[in-house]
Amino acid sequence: DLAIYYMIPGFYPAAKSDPQGWATRVCKLVLNHYVLSFGMYWMHRYLHVNSFLWEKIHSFHHWAKHPLSRNTYQDHWLDNLLNALVGHVAAQLIVPLDNTMFWASRLIRIAESLEKHSGVSCHWNLAHTMQSWLPYAQMPHHHDWHHEGHKSCNFTFTAIGGVWDCVFGTRKIGRAD
């Protein structure tokens, strides 16, 4: 993922001040995250639906029926690379972020992924609380259900937000109580 940032000219934003205001930069960040989550939604969903990709790549991540934060990055190297390409890279090419928002995006995404796999849903989930105003925002209990079903868990694929699961009919409510 890091190599890609430096291989594509202009992909990695220079550390200079951006003349755009904060409101514009935050709007671009939100739009970037929707593009990111759209790509990751379809990659994640395809990793479940395609038998070969499930067996050889994505099933490694689903060994835990009840995820813990340490399970977040316990997966096949190609799983992370494919998600990075169709998520982070595509989003940065389509809706480029300046240096500050680029790194904020990465930190939010890491926190969101760690929280999603924590098995804990409460007000201490900072990344999820930050996105709770987004339509159909999801908390870790949504993703718990995704892991409990193992191969038959073909729902709740979205990273960040939750709108794509609603749009494409793969949202499960989870156990908020």
Secondary structure as GFF3:
##gff-version 3
##sequence-region A 1 177
A	DSSP	alpha_helix	2	7	.	.	.	ID=ss1
A	DSSP	alpha_helix	22	49	.	.	.	ID=ss2
A	DSSP	alpha_helix	51	56	.	.	.	ID=ss3
A	DSSP	three_ten_helix	58	63	.	.	.	ID=ss4
A	DSSP	three_ten_helix	69	71	.	.	.	ID=ss5
A	DSSP	alpha_helix	77	83	.	.	.	ID=ss6
A	DSSP	pi_helix	84	89	.	.	.	ID=ss7
A	DSSP	alpha_helix	90	94	.	.	.	ID=ss8
A	DSSP	alpha_helix	99	116	.	.	.	ID=ss9
A	DSSP	alpha_helix	126	130	.	.	.	ID=ss10
A	DSSP	alpha_helix	140	148	.	.	.	ID=ss11
A	DSSP	three_ten_helix	150	152	.	.	.	ID=ss12
A	DSSP	alpha_helix	163	167	.	.	.	ID=ss13
###
